[in-house]
Amino acid sequence: MGTVDLTKDTFERTLADNDIVLLDFWAAWCGPCRAFAPVYDTVSEANPDVVFAKVDTEAEQELAAAFDIRSIPTLMVVREGVVLYAEPGALPQDSLESLVKQVKELDMDEVRRQVAANNAA
């Protein structure tokens, strides 16, 4: 599938229509973002069942602000509407592949139980 560019107009629909979405918040002027892009693209090609999206923080400042993005690149993983991972910094390919594998293997019923318990506390 490769990567897709997200805008404020396509963001919510993309998350609603797909079980797993990885979000790469980036900017063209960011050296680490440019270095991470080929890794992100390679892992996206190996996982066609996952949406690998890119959010240009310069063009989509509202989205970057909504997620309080303060450092780029920032990688976020959303599964079934739940943010499971959000960390700044570029990952090496093996770490990104491992993260995708772990997200796919999660028991989302258990995750939702944990979220509900944390919210109740």
Buried (B, 14 or more C-beta within 10 A) or exposed (E): EEBBEBEEEEBEEBBEEBBBBBBBBBBEEBEBBBEBBEBBBEBBEEBEEBBBBBBBBEBBEEBBEEBEBEEBBBBBBBBBEEEBBBEBEBBEBEEBBEBBEEBEEBEBEEBEEEEEEEEEE
